[in-house]
Amino acid sequence: MVAEAETAQQASERLVDIANEAGGEDNITVVVVRIKEDTRKGLWGWLKGLLGW
């Protein structure tokens, strides 16, 4: 899926494709963020828990 995309551009295009397949007609906006893993707790640990990683 999107997490396996090699570039932000590929991930963005895939997200737009998914939105279009789900019935999006116009004004689709996507934001792609790559987060490097950090061994410290805090925001990264919270995100991992939230996203089930």
C-alpha positions, 0 to 999 in steps of 0.5 A, a space after each residue: 500500500 502507501 507505506 511501501 512507496 519508495 518516494 513521497 510522489 509515489 505515495 501521494 499518487 497512490 493516496 489520490 488513486 485511493 480517494 478517486 476509487 472511493 468516489 472523490 470527485 474533486 479537490 483531493 488533497 494529500 499530505 505525505 510525511 516520512 518519520 524516521 524512527 527514533 528510539 526515544 519515547 515521546 511523539 514517535 512512540 505515541 504515533 506508533 501506538 496510534 497507528 498500530 505499528 
